Amino acid sequence: MNFKIKTNDSNICIKTIRETKDLLEEIKVLDPKVALVDKSISENYPFIFNEFKNLDIDIFVITDPETEKNLETLEKGYYFLQKNNVQRTDFILAIGGGATTDFAGFLASTFKRGTKLCLMPTTLLGQVDACIGGKTAINFGNIKNLVGSFYNPSEIIICTEFLNTLGEQEYLTGISEIIKHALITSDDEISFVLENIENIKMRDQIVLEEIISRSISIKHNVVNEDFTEKGRRKFLNFGHTFGHGIESSNLKKPMLHGHAVAIGMMMALKYSSELNFIEASNYEMVSNLIKRLGYDFSEVSLNSNAIYASMKSDKKNTEKDSISLILLKNVGEPFIYNENDGSKLLEFLERFIKDFE
């Protein structure tokens, strides 16, 4: 399935293929000067590395993408591109999960003020979220994604076979973003997810292609209207203010991002219903959906004070002494709610956590 999405300043060509063997032809046609590759790809798909060697494409291997997404690795990347005489018209190819494509995007956006970029995301989270929208970043100090830019790739190539090597929970962490996109869009979108739960769990290739394409289109339409996140793009943070707070209370034993978002969405829906913005049945629907999919929250620690403290310091808060939340008035009707009553929110968190299974 091939299609183009129009951005504010260019078109992005997106190709969806089913088998990794078909990537070899795509790589030949692309003719990249260099490739930034997650080490796990060499372990799971050695023939891709062999093809790089056959095509005389130099490889920059990223051993631990999240840990290496920093200034030190960025400097090594600049030296690598300089050594290979990469020009602005040359393609940089990035293969890996969201941390790899984030890093590659920032590297490409800043080297010679921007080189051509092709992303091949290998995780579901990367395919439906990280590779779409032009956000690139590296971590600085202990702060995730503190330094970044907005920069779109020229091409995105999505291969659903990569998803077969993901563990169950890593796969489900990407499903969270699909659910989020559906909830902020329409009843039809969330109904499609509900009707295809079993096929999603089995990683049916046809359903995956459809649901990935739908999710990409949803995110792209939102981003294209508000590229630099001044308005509607903020709706993509549904579940994330709570979710980032949950992640912060699990720093000693980091959890999967999508799992925090899954709980965050349930919190946002529950809070929306308690404030009488949405029917409580919507919370029950999503809660049951997440249970049926098989998310494992057994090792997640939920601390109301830590979650609340993180939410108070969230960079997306726009008003003094308030916390900006994305809530729902209905499925497909997200809105920004500034909560000024901290004690009410903290009390809600305590009750939710007490009842959470």
C-alpha positions as CSV (number, residue, x, y, z in Angstrom):
1,M,0.0,0.0,0.0
2,N,1.6,3.2,-1.2
3,F,0.4,6.8,-0.6
4,K,1.6,10.3,-0.2
5,I,0.8,12.7,2.6
6,K,1.1,16.4,2.0
7,T,2.9,18.4,4.7
8,N,3.2,22.2,5.0
9,D,6.3,22.3,2.9
10,S,6.6,19.0,1.0
11,N,5.1,15.5,0.3
12,I,6.1,12.4,2.3
13,C,6.0,9.2,0.3
14,I,4.8,6.3,2.6
15,K,5.1,2.7,1.4
16,T,3.7,-0.3,3.3
17,I,5.2,-3.7,2.5
18,R,4.6,-7.1,4.2
19,E,8.0,-8.9,3.9
20,T,11.5,-7.8,4.8
21,K,12.9,-9.4,1.6
22,D,11.0,-6.7,-0.3
23,L,13.0,-4.0,1.6
24,L,16.1,-4.9,-0.4
25,E,14.6,-3.6,-3.6
26,E,13.4,-0.4,-1.8
27,I,16.9,0.2,-0.5
28,K,18.4,-0.2,-4.0
29,V,16.0,2.3,-5.4
30,L,16.5,4.7,-2.5
31,D,20.3,4.5,-2.9
32,P,21.2,6.0,0.5
33,K,24.6,7.3,1.2
34,V,24.6,6.0,4.8
35,A,22.4,4.1,7.2
36,L,21.8,4.4,10.9
37,V,20.7,1.1,12.2
38,D,19.6,-0.4,15.6
39,K,21.9,-3.2,16.4
40,S,18.9,-5.6,17.0
41,I,18.3,-5.5,13.2
42,S,21.7,-7.0,12.5
43,E,20.8,-9.8,14.9
44,N,17.3,-10.5,13.6
45,Y,17.8,-9.6,9.9
46,P,21.4,-10.2,9.0
47,F,20.7,-10.2,5.3
48,I,19.8,-6.5,5.5
49,F,23.3,-5.7,6.8
50,N,24.8,-7.9,4.1
51,E,22.8,-5.9,1.5
52,F,24.3,-2.7,2.8
53,K,27.8,-4.1,2.4
54,N,26.9,-5.3,-1.2
55,L,25.7,-1.8,-2.0
56,D,28.7,-0.1,-0.3
57,I,26.5,1.7,2.2
58,D,28.3,2.7,5.4
59,I,26.5,1.8,8.6
60,F,26.3,3.7,11.9
61,V,25.3,1.1,14.5
62,I,23.2,2.2,17.5
63,T,23.6,-0.4,20.2
64,D,21.2,1.0,22.8
65,P,19.0,3.6,21.1
66,E,17.3,5.2,24.2
67,T,20.6,5.4,26.2
68,E,22.6,6.6,23.2
69,K,20.1,9.3,22.2
70,N,22.4,12.0,23.5
71,L,24.9,14.7,22.6
72,E,27.9,12.4,22.7
73,T,26.4,10.0,20.1
74,L,25.2,13.0,18.1
75,E,28.7,14.3,17.8
76,K,29.9,10.8,16.6
77,G,27.0,10.9,14.1
78,Y,28.2,14.3,12.7
79,Y,31.8,12.9,12.3
80,F,30.3,9.8,10.6
81,L,28.4,11.9,8.1
82,Q,31.3,14.2,7.5
83,K,33.7,11.3,6.9
84,N,31.3,9.8,4.3
85,N,30.9,13.2,2.6
86,V,27.1,13.2,3.0
87,Q,25.6,16.1,1.0
88,R,22.2,17.7,1.5
89,T,20.8,15.8,-1.5
90,D,21.9,12.4,-0.1
91,F,19.6,10.1,1.7
92,I,20.2,9.1,5.3
93,L,18.4,5.9,6.0
94,A,17.3,5.1,9.6
95,I,16.1,1.6,10.6
96,G,14.9,1.0,14.1
97,G,12.3,1.9,16.7
98,G,11.2,5.3,17.8
99,A,14.4,6.2,19.7
100,T,16.5,5.5,16.6
101,T,14.2,7.4,14.2
102,D,14.1,10.3,16.7
103,F,17.8,10.5,16.9
104,A,18.3,10.1,13.1
105,G,15.7,12.8,12.4
106,F,17.5,15.3,14.7
107,L,20.9,14.4,13.2
108,A,19.5,14.8,9.6
109,S,17.8,18.1,10.5
110,T,20.9,19.7,11.8
111,F,23.7,18.4,9.6
112,K,24.3,21.0,6.9
113,R,20.9,22.5,7.9
114,G,19.0,19.5,6.7
115,T,19.7,16.3,4.6
116,K,17.2,14.0,3.0
117,L,15.9,11.3,5.3
118,C,14.1,8.0,4.9
119,L,12.7,6.2,8.0
120,M,12.1,2.5,8.3
121,P,10.4,2.1,11.7
122,T,10.6,-1.5,13.1
123,T,8.2,-1.2,16.0
124,L,4.5,-0.6,16.0
125,L,4.9,2.4,18.2
126,G,7.4,3.8,15.7
127,Q,5.2,3.0,12.7
128,V,2.0,4.7,13.9
129,D,3.5,7.4,16.1
130,A,7.2,8.3,16.3
131,C,7.8,8.4,12.5
132,I,4.8,10.7,11.8
133,G,4.7,14.3,12.7
134,G,8.2,15.5,12.2
135,K,9.2,15.6,15.9
136,T,12.9,14.8,16.4
137,A,14.9,14.9,19.6
138,I,17.7,13.8,21.8
139,N,17.9,13.5,25.6
140,F,19.9,16.1,27.5
141,G,21.0,15.4,31.1
142,N,18.3,13.4,32.7
143,I,15.5,15.0,30.7
144,K,14.0,13.0,27.8
145,N,13.7,14.8,24.4
146,L,14.8,18.2,25.8
147,V,16.7,19.1,22.6
148,G,14.9,18.7,19.3
149,S,13.5,20.0,16.1
150,F,10.5,19.7,13.7
151,Y,11.7,18.0,10.6
152,N,9.9,15.7,8.1
153,P,11.4,12.8,6.3
154,S,11.1,12.5,2.6
155,E,10.1,8.9,2.7
156,I,8.8,6.4,5.3
157,I,8.8,2.7,4.5
158,I,6.7,0.5,6.8
159,C,7.3,-3.3,6.8
160,T,4.8,-5.2,8.9
161,E,7.0,-8.3,9.1
162,F,9.2,-6.5,11.5
163,L,6.3,-6.6,14.0
164,N,6.6,-10.5,14.2
165,T,9.8,-10.3,16.2
166,L,8.3,-8.0,18.9
167,G,7.5,-9.4,22.2
168,E,3.8,-9.3,23.2
169,Q,4.0,-6.4,25.5
170,E,6.3,-4.4,23.2
171,Y,3.7,-4.9,20.4
172,L,0.9,-3.8,22.7
173,T,2.6,-0.6,23.6
174,G,2.1,0.5,20.0
175,I,-1.5,-0.5,20.1
176,S,-2.0,2.2,22.8
177,E,-1.3,4.9,20.2
178,I,-3.8,3.3,17.8
179,I,-6.5,3.3,20.4
180,K,-5.7,7.0,21.3
181,H,-5.9,8.0,17.6
182,A,-9.2,6.3,17.3
183,L,-10.7,7.8,20.5
184,I,-9.9,11.4,19.5
185,T,-11.3,10.8,16.0
186,S,-14.7,9.0,15.8
187,D,-16.9,6.2,16.8
188,D,-16.1,4.5,13.5
189,E,-12.4,4.4,14.3
190,I,-12.8,2.9,17.8
191,S,-15.4,0.5,16.4
192,F,-12.9,-0.8,13.9
193,V,-10.5,-1.5,16.7
194,L,-13.1,-3.3,18.8
195,E,-14.3,-5.4,15.9
196,N,-10.8,-6.6,15.1
197,I,-9.4,-7.3,18.5
198,E,-8.7,-10.9,17.8
199,N,-7.0,-10.2,14.5
200,I,-5.0,-7.5,16.1
201,K,-3.8,-9.9,18.8
202,M,-2.9,-12.4,16.2
203,R,-1.0,-9.7,14.2
204,D,-3.0,-10.5,11.0
205,Q,-1.1,-8.8,8.2
206,I,-4.2,-7.5,6.3
207,V,-5.7,-5.9,9.5
208,L,-2.3,-4.5,10.5
209,E,-1.9,-2.8,7.2
210,E,-5.4,-1.3,7.5
211,I,-5.1,-0.2,11.1
212,I,-1.6,1.3,10.6
213,S,-2.7,3.2,7.5
214,R,-5.8,4.5,9.4
215,S,-3.6,5.6,12.4
216,I,-1.0,7.3,10.2
217,S,-3.7,9.2,8.4
218,I,-5.3,10.4,11.6
219,K,-2.1,11.6,13.1
220,H,-1.0,13.2,9.8
221,N,-4.3,15.1,9.4
222,V,-3.9,16.6,12.9
223,V,-0.2,17.4,12.5
224,N,-0.6,19.0,9.1
225,E,-3.2,21.4,10.5
226,D,-0.9,22.3,13.5
227,F,2.7,21.3,12.8
228,T,4.3,23.2,15.7
229,E,1.7,22.1,18.3
230,K,0.0,25.4,19.0
231,G,-3.6,24.2,18.8
232,R,-5.2,21.0,17.6
233,R,-2.0,18.9,17.7
234,K,-2.3,19.1,21.5
235,F,-5.2,16.6,21.3
236,L,-2.6,13.9,20.4
237,N,-1.6,14.2,24.1
238,F,-4.8,12.5,25.2
239,G,-3.8,10.1,28.0
240,H,-0.2,11.5,28.0
241,T,-0.3,14.0,30.8
242,F,-1.4,11.2,33.1
243,G,0.8,8.8,31.3
244,H,4.0,10.8,31.7
245,G,3.2,11.1,35.4
246,I,2.9,7.4,35.6
247,E,6.2,6.9,33.8
248,S,7.8,9.3,36.3
249,S,6.7,7.2,39.2
250,N,8.4,4.1,37.7
251,L,11.8,5.6,37.0
252,K,13.6,3.0,39.1
253,K,12.2,0.3,36.9
254,P,11.2,2.0,33.6
255,M,7.9,0.8,32.0
256,L,6.8,0.7,28.4
257,H,5.6,4.1,27.2
258,G,2.4,2.7,25.6
259,H,1.4,1.0,28.9
260,A,1.6,4.3,30.7
261,V,-0.5,5.9,28.0
262,A,-3.0,3.0,28.3
263,I,-3.5,3.7,32.0
264,G,-3.4,7.4,31.3
265,M,-6.2,7.1,28.8
266,M,-8.3,5.3,31.3
267,M,-7.6,8.0,33.9
268,A,-8.5,10.7,31.4
269,L,-11.8,9.0,30.5
270,K,-12.7,8.3,34.1
271,Y,-11.9,12.0,35.0
272,S,-14.0,13.1,32.0
273,S,-17.0,11.1,33.2
274,E,-16.6,12.3,36.9
275,L,-16.7,15.9,35.6
276,N,-19.9,15.0,33.6
277,F,-18.3,15.6,30.2
278,I,-18.7,12.0,28.9
279,E,-20.8,8.9,29.7
280,A,-19.1,6.5,32.1
281,S,-19.7,3.7,29.6
282,N,-16.9,5.0,27.5
283,Y,-14.5,4.4,30.3
284,E,-15.8,0.9,30.7
285,M,-15.4,0.3,27.0
286,V,-11.8,1.3,26.9
287,S,-11.0,-0.5,30.2
288,N,-12.5,-3.7,28.9
289,L,-10.6,-3.3,25.5
290,I,-7.3,-3.0,27.3
291,K,-8.0,-6.0,29.5
292,R,-9.0,-8.1,26.4
293,L,-5.8,-7.2,24.6
294,G,-3.7,-8.5,27.4
295,Y,-1.7,-5.6,28.8
296,D,0.5,-6.7,31.7
297,F,0.5,-4.0,34.4
298,S,1.7,-6.4,37.2
299,E,5.0,-4.6,37.8
300,V,3.7,-1.1,37.4
301,S,3.9,1.1,40.4
302,L,1.2,3.8,40.8
303,N,2.0,6.6,43.3
304,S,-0.5,9.4,43.4
305,N,1.9,12.0,44.8
306,A,4.6,11.2,42.2
307,I,2.1,11.3,39.3
308,Y,0.6,14.6,40.5
309,A,4.0,16.2,41.0
310,S,5.0,15.2,37.5
311,M,1.7,16.5,36.0
312,K,2.3,19.9,37.8
313,S,5.7,20.3,36.1
314,D,4.5,19.1,32.6
315,K,5.9,21.5,30.0
316,K,2.5,21.5,28.2
317,N,0.8,23.4,31.1
318,T,-0.3,26.8,29.7
319,E,-1.7,28.6,32.7
320,K,-0.1,29.3,36.1
321,D,-1.1,27.0,38.9
322,S,-3.2,24.8,36.6
323,I,-2.7,21.4,34.9
324,S,-3.6,21.1,31.2
325,L,-5.5,17.9,30.5
326,I,-6.9,16.5,27.2
327,L,-10.3,15.2,28.1
328,L,-13.2,13.9,26.0
329,K,-16.8,15.2,25.7
330,N,-17.5,12.2,23.5
331,V,-15.5,9.8,21.3
332,G,-14.1,12.1,18.6
333,E,-14.5,15.3,20.7
334,P,-11.3,16.0,22.6
335,F,-10.8,19.3,24.3
336,I,-8.3,21.1,26.6
337,Y,-9.3,21.3,30.2
338,N,-7.2,23.4,32.7
339,E,-7.6,21.9,36.1
340,N,-7.1,24.6,38.8
341,D,-8.1,22.5,41.8
342,G,-5.0,20.4,42.6
343,S,-6.5,18.8,45.6
344,K,-9.5,17.5,43.6
345,L,-7.1,16.0,41.0
346,L,-4.9,14.4,43.6
347,E,-8.0,12.9,45.3
348,F,-9.1,11.5,42.0
349,L,-5.7,9.9,41.4
350,E,-5.8,8.3,44.9
351,R,-9.2,6.8,44.2
352,F,-8.3,5.6,40.8
353,I,-5.2,3.9,42.0
354,K,-7.0,2.2,44.9
355,D,-9.5,0.7,42.5
356,F,-7.1,-0.1,39.7
357,E,-6.6,-3.8,39.0
